[in-house]
């Protein structure tokens, strides 16, 4: 991405950081069977935004040992954003436990 190409409105970035984030938490058992498989929601807290920028960018996917993401074609880049912030990842909340069915 172009370095500090165009500054972005701080309120827009702070609003997006206030929205909930999700992650898939997968922890295998010692015999490699699934032990924990959960969808977890968390929020960022104590956000201090130092700056945010947008601009032209490119995307390159590299080979990975597990998912073959580098085989996916990059069809279109919708937008790019770079920000610098101090923040805390809040405690998570289990939205769905896949092991319970």
Order of alpha helices (4+ residues) and beta strands (2+ residues): beta-alpha-beta-beta-beta-beta-beta
